[in-house]
Amino acid sequence: MEQQLHAVSGTAPRHNGAEIPGATFSITELADAFGLTTRAIRFYEDKGLLTPERRGQTRVYHPRDRARLTLIVRGKNVGLALAEIKEILSLYDLQDGCETQNRVAVGKFRKRIAQLREQRQEIDLQIRTLEESCARLEAQIERQVKDAGQGVAAPKVAARPAKTKKLEKAIV
């Protein structure tokens, strides 16, 4: 029980730089440390991303669970799907020095980078289009204000046919 520590600092419990063996965390401690809700952590557990030890109804999280949660949060922050994160995490125990895990992760990261660059191009195009539209409309407003100041009447809109007016009333 003395080895059970709080994760308030946001790092795994350590003594003289070494992780303390047997240190555990409650779901509330992890939620607080990562700025998550306990519901989110249970959701990750339901999806098979975390597998805490159970002591009765209590979930007991170990440093490995905390490390996995760190990777889950980082993956979500960069836009990876939970299935992608799960795939990367599942490769940890292959006994190959994490080579396969790292290769798969790099492949997914490169794919995500390409997606983000494509999104950035689309966003840049949307911004340019909106800026051009704003400039055009602002110039039009400026001309209208200038014309109004010189006594130039705004162009009149043609009257709508009676049929259109009746149709509008019927719709409303």
Summary of the structure (lengths in Angstrom):
residues: 172
radius of gyration: 29.7
end to end distance: 72.0
largest distance: 87.9
contacts: 381
relative contact order: 0.06
helix: 61%
strand: 7%
